[in-house]
Amino acid sequence: MPLPNALSSLIDALRVLPGVGPKSAARMAYHLLQRDRAGAAKLAVGLTNALDTLQHCRRCNNFSEAPVCETCASPSRNARQLCVVEMPADLNRLEETQAYQGLYFVLMGRLSPLDGIGPKEIGLERLIERARDGVTEEVILATNFTAEGEATAHYASELLKARGLSVSRIARGLPAGGELEHVDGMTIAQALLDRRAV
């Protein structure tokens, strides 16, 4: 029996989410329609509102309701440091630590040639332009420690250093409170490589 067009369209719309296949999308659609119509309406309003009001900050490329986000506009931030992250969630995680008081640039992705994502798709030229503002003294690369994140950090560092900018990379190592016997070998090896004097 064919699905009603509206239901089929909803299932197709839900499939745009990462990691959601046809069965998961159908489950979500049925749940929203049968068990949580108020939640479905709230989701629709929230999505429409976000699409209508959010834009990319001109300076950091993060999502913002204004042309320049609150972080970039704050006079209390250290404008000499620029931390580069892959996604807004990474920026939020760094902010939660309260360990960094500089500014950010969000790539909105990472290099992934197999997926057709190259330097233009993640805005590396915008990063270069932003880092060469005459105020930035250090660019901190805080991309993830995946193959794609490492490739992105390496490529960005080459571009930035070629333009005379000081570039650093966040360190890898053991988690706070972690015990060596429970940590994977790669993390231990990297912790040894990234050791510092005490």
Sequence and secondary structure as in RCSB ss.txt:
>XXXX:A:sequence
MPLPNALSSLIDALRVLPGVGPKSAARMAYHLLQRDRAGAAKLAVGLTNALDTLQHCRRCNNFSEAPVCETCASP
SRNARQLCVVEMPADLNRLEETQAYQGLYFVLMGRLSPLDGIGPKEIGLERLIERARDGVTEEVILATNFTAEGE
ATAHYASELLKARGLSVSRIARGLPAGGELEHVDGMTIAQALLDRRAV
>XXXX:A:secstr
    HHHHHHHHHHTTSTT  HHHHHHHHHHHHHT HHHHHHHHHHHHHHHHH EE TTT  EESSSS HHHH T
TSEEEEEEEESSHHHHHHHHHHT   EEEEE SS  BGGGTB TTTTTHHHHHHHHTSSS  EEEE   SSHHHH
HHHHHHHHHHHHTT EEEE      TT  GGGS HHHHHHHHHT    
